[in-house]
Amino acid sequence: MIIVVRPDATEEQVDHIIKKIKDHGLQAHISKGTERTIIGAIGDESILQSLPLEAIPGVEKVLPILKPFKLASWEFRKEKTVITVGSQEIGGKRIAVMAGPCAVENKTLLIEIAKEVKNAGANFIRGGAFKPRTSPYAFQGLEEEGLRYLAEARERTGLPIVTEVMDPRDIDMIVKYADVLQIGARNMQNFRLLKEVGLCKKPVLLKRGISATIKEWLMSAEYIMSGGNHSVILCERGIRTYETATRNTLDLSAIPVLKQMTHLPVIVDPSHAVGKWDLVAPMAKAAVAAGADGLIIEVHSNPEEALCDGEQSLKPKSFKQLMEEMKPIAAALGREI
């Protein structure tokens, strides 16, 4: 249920509404907009239907949430969610660009790439310290050493860090370094992990699973949000189809579909979608044209020697050119790069 609070309701009345909800074993989620405060009452439908919520002082009206993903729906929040990370925003007028190597390989290389992508206009540094790989013999990441290198790159450039968390046991360590926690495609339905990051205060970038429907993806976002963390960023990174010309099939239609279904920001990962560096730029530009709130792009100074996904990484010069080419596309939509 959605409880719409009267504009003149006092703080005491709002607190009383929340207490009433919790006293019946339900969860209360607050969304404060510019004109209205909305309280989402989540839990057993039979309990919700039996409560005389409209009789509580300060309540204007009560509405059912029809979508299975309650907190991610437009019914719960009438305004776009804009997530602030330091001085950067995701979901606002400026299109967020997260760039860097697939994996953190060494400190010197990472800082070099971080400086290059910042000079090109990126506003986040991405890099994996923990790497989920198909083969157990492939490079698995530098773990905490890699996180320390990311933290130093942030100190040198001012760019917030986006990095992946794979295991609930690593969360406490990673949150000490990271600004945005990434949940990879393989873990989109790792519900234990989703619940744990739902308890964190850090924004979560949730990648779409390789065979996940949009509804399943939003239900995974709901797991995170139901834990109290409403700062979720959805990332389309390609889905598995019968097509073999590209690594995955980038579902650009997911962007406008999601915009109709959820208030959460939507970004696109063209690198993992296509798997080939020369296809990254066209799909990045197409994603901006389709209304994406951001991009996450792999950049490497020497892709031939990269320990992970070199074939889909742009060189810094190509990345800078792409950033320039996207500016008029963003401007045509009333946005900025």
Secondary structure by P-SEA (a helix, b strand, c coil): cbbbbcccccaaaaaaaaaaaaaacbbbbbbbcccbbbbbbcccaaaaaaccccccccccccccccccccccccccccccbbbbcccccccccbbbbbbbccccccaaaaaaaaaaaaaacccbbbbbccccccccccccccaaaaaaaaaaaaaaccbbbbbbbccccaaaaaaacccbbbbccccccaaaaaaaaaaccccccccccccccaaaaaaaaaaaaaacccbbbbbbccccccccccccccccaaaaaaaacccbbbbbccccccccccaaaaaaaaaaaacccbbbbbbbcccccccccccccccaaaaaaaaaaaaaaaaaacccc
